[in-house]
Amino acid sequence: MWTITRVEDVFREVRQAARVLRRTPGHSIAVITLLALGIGANAAMFSLVNALFIRELPVYEPERLVAVSPGWPTALLDDFRRAQTSFSSILANGSVGATVLSTPAGEQLAGVSGGTVSGNYFQVLGVQAALGRVFTEADDSPGDPQPVLVISHAFWRRQFGGDPNALGQRILLAGTPFSIIGIAPAAFTGISPGVARDFWVPLHALFVTVPEGDARRRRSYPWLSTIARLKPGVSVMQAQAESEAVYSQIAPPPTQPEGNRRSRVRVEPASRGSGGIRGQLTTPIQILAGTVIVVLLVVWANVATLLLARGAARQREMAVRQALGCSRLRLMRQLLLEGLLLAGAGGAIGIVLAPNAARALLAMQPSFGRLDLDLSLEQNTLLFGLGISLLTALAFSVAPALRASAAKIGTALKSSSGGQIGRQKLIRAVIAVQVALSVVLVAASFLFTRSLLGLHTMDTGFDREHLLSAIVDAAPAGYRDGASQALLGERLVERLSGVPGVKSASVGLCAVVMGCSRASVVNFEGRTSRPDDPSIWINPVSPNYFETVGIPLVMGRGFGPQDHAGSPHVAVVTDALARFYFPGQNALGKRYIERDGGEAVEIVGVARDVKFVSPRDAPIRMAFLSRSQSPGSIGYVQVRTEGSPEALVTPVRRAILEVEPKISLRGPDPLSRVLEQILSRDMLLSRASALFGFIALLLACFGIYGVISYFVAARSAEFGIRLALGAQPRAIMRHIIAEALKTVLPGTIAGIGAAWAAGRLVESLLFGITGRDLLTHAGVAITLLLTTIAAAYVPALRASRIDPLRTLRAE
């Protein structure tokens, strides 16, 4: 009976708390909305953290999986497998890259991501096929690899509509037919979090599609990542010690041709996968996680302020209850129940919206590839949401409950206004804390936005408007030598130049802001060479390259018809190269020879410095060569358009494939999209911080408005008497706005100091400004003060329009 009575009491008090909240629907809805915002933001961020760093792979006994890094060359990994004794099995995993995938009808499949894996890949992971079979060791035989592939469940549904007859069908990989032998389970998309593979091919079968000179064949090229399964009873530390010993014995010494330096082997737990987009997103997620925590603190302070003000307005009610015999503990319990109901409602809404909020947050980072993260609600997210909801209820309810229940009965019953809310120090302190936290968020948004603006407006050294860029690889189409690729380059330039809307076209080994892959150490005539001379980048380009890309020449000339294969070799170098090797001299006419051999090359022009890797990087030392004299591989095709480059993406792609249908092609893409990809981290930080900064401003405005409104309501009689005695309405408005500014000024000062200190932590992510930029912090202070004036204006206007006669009659 005692238990039943206690349960009935609890239900009765819950119903009472719900009735109290229903009596003030506006206040309750506002608090629930604020809590849903704060809890939802944190649950969304936890969903991202959970998907990237916490959730284990959907494989057999993931706790026994370890990653053995760094990267491995193919032959060296085979030696390591035979010598080690700590692992029951080791799988190898690599990327197929830009190799073209097409149907037998010739349709190229765009946006497809593939992996090349060892034959034991699925066996090591314990993954069975949903349909068909997975690879075996026989499929990955070095002598006679089988041209087979396993496709993902998502690719099967997308490309074949889930048809079981997809088994046995063929897909062309760089023109080589591969038969589909299996469909992976729906939950398995690979071992790299965030990177969804559409298909897998056996490791040695990939070599069928690539030229003999492919870098992946070299013994020193570390292109494979590995996952190993520990033997029962073997610890990670034991495996680490043995792996280091084995590696030191089998790794080639640095003096051997193609030998790579001995490096320390790392054995790390891999139950949550290996690689993926963690490295790209770790720093932004750490910053954004701290940001959403600050948002939650702002929400707590905002809600606590509203409840403190409302509690002060309910002091008379609390006093009446106590006078009728209600204990202080009972009052506190009732107020805590009200807070728990508010937090529960806000938390439920926030948790439900968290997956969509996480996807929206991730969409702020531009990416060419598909991002595969399971952000659906699951146990970890639900537990986190429930925990943070309970913590939230305690955080914003305890102080108001203690404050309201401690009211003196006699004083409260005698008061006719519900307390002088505007003079309560606790409310002012909470408002100051809220403003200080808001200042930190707004300052961060200002810093990251100004940094991104600086990256976008900086001088990259070339004309980036109306430019398309495509990545090409002609080797899979049979172009294995420089001469054949030179002819292909001429055909591509000729065909693309005839596309309507194309102003000019060029091909080259390297492309602006997309990097370069060839470097060489050179000796300049008349200059004493040194063993530690740095290498320079070598970029063979078509004659109209500078016109197409929009790189102006500082002095000299570009390439012309006179620079043919039989004429003396010439080069155009960047201004950074000329300044480095010939400071204070004219670089024109100087000659160099590559140390690994070749003909002498004369400098005939100096080009303006260009950002070839990233807008953040310093100008590089590069020599442009004429492809007529130095034929080589084609890395990029770049096209300058007369109008919008987006409108010519399809015609340019079609023209390239008309010249060579089997060429591996990625793009073309407008250079604006390429820059977005390069600056994706900066864009994510800028957009997300701007969003949270705007939310912080809204919360600060809302909190100040709510408190000033309560302040005006509590002192309405005072303001009416002042007006009756001759006070001017403008004076009342100035007084209330001044009170609001005095309330937020300490928080603004404290927030500027905190933002100044926190700015040092993010300086490495900024461009062109420091974390202690005076202009930024002055702008933040002015923004907060203007927000305060805007938030206090409406309550001040309401106070100035109080009817003195009605106030006097009430008194």
Secondary structure, DSSP 8 states (H G I E B T S, - for coil): -HHHHHHHHHHHHHHHHHHHHHHSHHHHHHHHHHHHHHHHHHHHHHHHHIIIIIS--SSSSGGGEEEEES-B-HHHHHHHHHH--SEEEEEEEEE-TT--EE-TTS-B-TT--EEEE-TTHHHHHT---SEE----GGGG-SSS---EEEE-HHHHHHHHTT-GGGTT-EEEETTEEEEEEEE--TT---SSTEE--SEEEEHHHHTTSS-TT-GGGSTT---BEEEEEE-TT--HHHHHHHHHHHHHHHS--TTSTT-------EEEE-TT-SSTTHHHHHHHHHHHHHHHHHHHHHHHHHHHHHHHHHHHHTHHHHHHHHHTT--HHHHHHHHHHHHHHHHHHHHHHHHHHHHHHHHHHHTTS--SS-EE---S--HHHHHHHHHHHHHHHHHHHHHHHHHHHT--HHHHHH-SSS--GGG-HHHHHHHHHHHHHHHHHHHHHHHHHHHHHHHHHS--SS--TTEEEEEEE-GGGT--SHHHHHHHHHHHHHHHHTSTTEEEEEEES-BTTTB---EE-EEETTS---TT---EEEEEE-TTHHHHHT--EEEE----TT--TTS-EEEEEEHHHHHHHSTTS--TT-EEEETT----EEEEEEE----SS-TTS----EEEEETTTS-----EEEEEESS-GGGGHHHHHHHHHHH-TTSEEEEEEEHHHHHHHHTHHHHHHHHHHHHHHHHHHHHHHHHHHHHHHHHHHHTHHHHHHHHHTT--HHHHHHHHHHHHHHHHHHHHHHHHHHHHHHHGGGGGG-SSS-TT-HHHHHHHHHHHHHHHHHHHHHHHHHHHT--HHHHHHH-
